[in-house]
């Protein structure tokens, strides 16, 4: 079991955003986003896919006067913690957002912005203005094993030709420092 905590910012207009968290097609949480964060547990499987589905926003949740938005229901992803440990943004930004555009917006867009087609899939979208689904980066097997392996692949460590152990040193492994660790433990006692 892995615990996820998702921090966010949301705005109120008529009501707060409502999000369903779906893991591999099964709903694990249905929450009203009126605070700063929500958390949920996931039972890891061979393949793992997390979706955040914002389902309650409609055109009535965007108030405008003379074509200018004065109040809107929005949702913005913030930091993510797994088992109370802050993880890197790439888990979120390697994902993508599939908005469900309002019919009125689509019509307005066709009339005014003919040179910019509406995208069906938006990469790295942290701020949402339309309901829809955010697909976080998929992982295989154990979260922490996968996270560590993926993090290593994303790291850029230079000068490994001069110091082959540099990667292990860069990652902060304590294996070559067992004597030092034992001395520090003795001092702390």
TANORDA-V596332 format. One record per helix or strand of 3 or more residues. SS is the DSSP state (~ for helix, > for strand). FROM is the first residue (numbers start at 1). LEN is the number of residues. If there is no record, write none. Layout:
<<SS,FROM,LEN> <SS,FROM,LEN>>
This chain:
<<>,2,9> <>,18,6> <>,26,7> <>,37,6> <>,50,5> <~,59,3> <>,62,4> <>,68,5> <>,75,8> <~,90,4> <>,96,4> <~,103,10> <>,132,4> <~,143,12> <~,166,5> <~,175,14>>
